[in-house]
Amino acid sequence: MQIVASTLAVALSGVLVARWGFRFAIMTGLLVMAAGVALLLTGPKLMGIVCIAAYGAGLGLAVPAANLVVAEVNPRRRSAALNVLNFCWSAGAVACPFLVAGAVKSQRVPALLAAVAGFALLVAIAIATLPSSVVEPAVVADKAGKGPTIDWKHPALMVMAALFFVYVGTENGFGLWVASYAKSLGTLTTTMSVMTPSFFYAALTLGRWVAPVVLRVIDEVRLAQAGIVVACLGMAGLVLSHALAGVVASVCVAGFGLASVYPITISMLSREFGTAASRVGSLMFTMANLGGSCMPWLVGASSNQLGTLKAGLAVPLIGGVVMFALYLRDWKSVAEQAV
């Protein structure tokens, strides 16, 4: 339900940005998220599905708009800024399971939910107070309510759509199945098997923290290409690993390699499509949600069909190879294309 709501909201996000600006889309998303979490505190258990859907819809509205506004206001260091933004999200994703576990242990889940809802509301209020020059696109909708249109013949459109689909699918397909693979080896304890995804996401977070420094000395496309190669080595290494050291090292290498690829891909979206990025972004983030839903399923289906999870984990590895091939394209900025 959350995935469906999020995917539909992503498709709507670009329309809201083009018509009313980034501020409106982000604030709407945060308010919907806060409402969804708050309703969990007061509604019956059947309301849980509605609340989860509301939270997913809020994410679908706010996340694309937040990524695009960061790219918009940092035209000279888009990739570095987006890596910082995604580092913050990754850090939150790594920390939240521990917060939830602590709240459950101390029987303070309602207090945690209230804090999350309140924090989302405070962030929405803070965004409302920011100057328009910070949170609005360079080109807003005209009087007819129409923003920049999508150039469906743009040579990068299909490449970008494939990148968004394959990247999120690869990250989810690998990250969600790595614990099952570690457990299937029979050489790791149950606790350590369950912890293996944490190493992957911790490395992903670390990589996004380091990326802005690396981008000072290397082109963003070259960094993405190098990161994909490193990630493929990590994913291949996992399939060949049989002991704790090899499993942990492989998932860390894979996470570190993938770290900067998604923020850089979002940066390329702004570079290629300029003021139309908000419109195109709806399509791209929708493709990302679809990839994140489809590829983990494909890993499981392949594993069942071939009788081994190793075969299933070839799916994200193939995804990495596909991403590298897509990044071999001759990428050019909007300014360069206009020459």
Secondary structure, 3 states (H helix, E strand, C coil): CHHHHHHHHHHHHHHHHHHHCHHHHHHHHHHHHHHHHHHHHHCCCCHHHHHHHHHHHHHHHHHHHHHHHHHHHCCCCHHHHHHHHHHHHHHHHHHHHHHHHHHHHCCCHHHHHHHHHHHHHHHHHHHHHCCHHHHCCCCCCCCCCCCCCCCCCCCCHHHHHHHHHHHHHHHHHHHHHHHHHHHHHCCCCHHHHHHHHHHHHHHHHHHHHHHHHHCCCCCHHHHHHHHHHHHHHHHHHHHHCCCHHHHHHHHHHHHHHHCCHHHHHHHHHHHHHHHHHHHHHHHHHHHHHHHHHHHHHHHHHHHHHHCCHHHHCHHHHHHHHHHHHHCCCCCCCHHHHHC
